[in-house]
Amino acid sequence: MSSLYIHIPFCKQACHYCDFHFSTSLKHKDKLVNAIGKELEMRKDELPGVVENIYFGGGTPSLLTKADLTSIFKTIYAHYEVVEQPEITLEANPDDLDFGYLKMLSETKVNRLSIGVQSFFEADLKMMNRAHNAEEAESSILLARQFFDNISIDLIYGIPQMSAERWEANLAKALELDIPHISSYALTVEPNTALKHFIDKEIIPPVDDDVAKLHFDILVETMHTQGYENYEFSNFGKSGYFSQNNTAYWTGKFYLGIGPSAHSFVNSRRSWNINNNPKYIQALEAGQLPAEFEDLSTTDRYNEYIMTRLRTKWGVDLKVVETEFGLTYAAYLMDHIQEFQHQGLLKLEGDILKVTDEGKFLSDGIASELFMLNLKSPRGS
């Protein structure tokens, strides 16, 4: 089983924290949708197996019209084998989700919404320069529930001046609205963003890692008591509502990324598209793929396996490490986990290596310490 990711690089306005590729000009939207169709057709033999989920990310995919979606779906189903009931997710901003747009979406093949709420509080939304307000954050979900059962929302924690009480209130509102899936991320300060500029100029207080850790602990405990499973570091789902797209990515399944800046992983090969809309369109109009390719070494694949699986409830399978990457990698891993076990950050359940509850917030840093840097590292050999 494989996945398709479609990147829609348009937004109404720039969020202060965002460093994803997007444009606030819709001038080339029609040409770009056509170019996406051409890329889908050109890469139809690249993705092995049957497509089990399709994900429209961005940017803001809820800027697509019914004609845009119909065109893209027509191309996908003409050139790819898709399971009978795929999960098809569209990321949406609350301000786009009025009754008419939701009704239109429900008449397409889209069957799951991921709504970029981020916060239910006006102060947070203004600080982040979101296009929606607090009222739309809630009303969009109430409207969406009339048309969709499978709904996810995004929430951001660790926001400057967000108290633990306000974060708890955000979670309480999400639970009150009975959302079956929540993706929650710590606010990060990326270079060349407005947020970085405002913090440097002392207009906004800096992000506090201790506050983010406190918010994360509240998040994990709250979701657990309410029957959500933390199946991946940032993702919480009720039974039957885990994101197929997220699960596929974190468990190493193949995925093909279409659109400007989209990344792909197929058969130990990674590729990434140019992050420039006009150049992306021009290349495809000339019959050329606007992508670069990299064949991953065994060490690259081992490092990626550690990074992705350690974030999940499924953990790192030591038998897989040994069979897929070799005894050298298995020995290296066993050597390097001992200190983390001693600190109570990692645990072994049979042959499965997992982070403990205390280690969850540090999982990416722990994974980086387990990376193979070179083949001479294990046991000094």
Secondary structure as UniProt FT lines:
FT   STRAND          2..8
FT   TURN            16..17
FT   TURN            27..28
FT   HELIX           29..42
FT   TURN            43..46
FT   STRAND          51..58
FT   HELIX           61..63
FT   HELIX           66..79
FT   STRAND          82..92
FT   HELIX           94..96
FT   HELIX           99..106
FT   STRAND          112..118
FT   HELIX           122..128
FT   HELIX           134..144
FT   TURN            145..147
FT   STRAND          151..157
FT   TURN            160..161
FT   HELIX           164..176
FT   TURN            177..178
FT   STRAND          181..186
FT   TURN            191..192
FT   HELIX           194..200
FT   TURN            201..202
FT   HELIX           209..225
FT   TURN            226..227
FT   STRAND          229..232
FT   TURN            233..234
FT   STRAND          235..237
FT   TURN            239..240
FT   HELIX           244..250
FT   TURN            251..252
FT   STRAND          255..258
FT   TURN            260..261
FT   STRAND          263..266
FT   TURN            267..268
FT   STRAND          269..273
FT   HELIX           277..285
FT   TURN            286..287
FT   STRAND          291..295
FT   HELIX           298..310
FT   TURN            313..314
FT   STRAND          316..317
FT   HELIX           318..320
FT   HELIX           321..325
FT   HELIX           327..342
FT   TURN            343..344
FT   STRAND          346..349
FT   TURN            350..351
FT   STRAND          352..355
FT   TURN            357..359
FT   HELIX           360..362
FT   HELIX           363..370
FT   TURN            375..376
FT   HELIX           378..380
//
